[in-house]
Amino acid sequence: MKRPTILKLLAVVFLSTIIFSCSKSRDYKSSSRATGWKMNSKEGGFQYNPQAKEQETGPGLVFIEGGTFTMGRVQDDPMHDWNNSPNQQHVQSFYMDETEVTNLMYLEYLDWIKSVFPPENDNYKKIYDGALPDTLVWRNRLGFNEVMTNNYLRHPAYADYPVVGVSWVQATEFSNWRTDRVNELILEQEGFTARGAKTNITEGQAFSTQTYLNAPTQAYGGNDSITRGGKRSASMLKRNTDSTNLYVQRKDGLLLPAYRLPTEAEWEYAALGLVGLRSYNVYRGRKKYPWDGQYTRSGNRRSRGDQLANFKQGDGDYGGIAGWSDDGADITAEVKSYQPNDYGLYDMAGNVAEWVADIYRPIVDDEFNDFNYYRGNVYTKNYIGEDGKVKIVTADSIVWDTLNNGKIVARNLPGEILQVPVDEDETYLRTNFDQSDNRDYRDGDRRSTRYFESFNDDAEYDDEKRMYNSPKHLVGTDGSTGNLDRQYDESNKRTSLINNEVRVYKGGSWRDRDYWLDPAQRRFFPQDMATDYIGFRCAMSRVGSKSKDRKRPRN
């Protein structure tokens, strides 16, 4: 080979090495990977937070790494029911409360409502009344349970017991309240609001996360100040430190996603606790309880024979023989009384059954979706007024809903953004959704019934021929007297209790036999009613990476 050729070859190798090393070491944290422009500079450019951390774990939550699992029961099905046929599902990573929501946690919620929306004010009285648990659920025609009726919610002896008497609607409102209080504390700790802003507020001025993100000057009821010691001081202590001088935005990664009820798929996945097991049969749905094994009693040497959950062991046997084979509880038990599952979740079987987010239908439609399955989507959007701004709910503009049981609840609290259904502006030419309410999609709606005529949309349609034609009771308020006007559906052609207002609840309770401890078991109950054996816990979606361990090796 000639010398010039060798020199050219060396030059090419040298230049290639330089280019490769430059491309490998280029730092895109301060410049755009798309344009090369500098970011977060005083001269301009896109502003973002390069120091954004992994999502923080919210108060009370534990991390659940997502994955695939067999949803539904494959064993112990003596009734041959078809409402939980096995199907393969995948859920994303999320967070879940390590315990059920306790009486103490719910009392904190009630105390906040009483402080911000005092029931002495006629504008707010129904807000507090609508949040109160139904303590009369403990009563029994042939039982003496008045001690629980009078004491279970508020007596300190029951502070760390799971709250009951809470409807699905109330559990959802608690979750919304919890979201706002947690994010409000984050803003105070980071110095974006004045210390004490979360407690020293004027009547009716509630902080809302969505209001802060969409219209920050309207947070705290549009009054940018608080009262402390007779003096007024700014509640918005400082703004974001970037060059745009904006309030905290979603792109800053500071505020947490919403607390909410877990979906049925999430709850069942978390209850199984598959993370600690590597058995093929377990993965394929052969796990019977949240713990290992096929029995409800411990097989460990030190605790052999002890019950692993709080449930009804037999007729007239709610706890066992006193001082011997006893599970330590006759009604509910204090949270953390039993060992957690492999995710660190307590009482995923027994104690109280738990509300989940889903509308109930006998079949999980895995043919349509097998990723983050959820039935119950009702898409809404912020109401935008004629001035182009979002409309904030005030004391005079609260929208009230009368539930089937006659209880009146606020659809939105003052300080929140008024929500309206999505319309054609969001659905036009979309293939993934075409309407706001998707609760009965592909199961029970008009198009899924055998009587629907696709060629004639104007054909007379008999509602009593629907697949789920449950009774339709009408409850309203008499405008002249203020009394409830109850109109019962007395039709003898109704064939179902299933409708778009019944929700799934999961897990066995202190009132249930061990048959219901299987995480795959599912039952339903009206969303506006409550019992003495259904409680709830909250969940939170995870944003970003699937796993907290980003350095996990990949084969």
Summary of the structure (lengths in Angstrom):
residues: 555
radius of gyration: 27.7
end to end distance: 42.6
largest distance: 107.8
contacts: 1562
relative contact order: 0.16
helix: 23%
strand: 16%
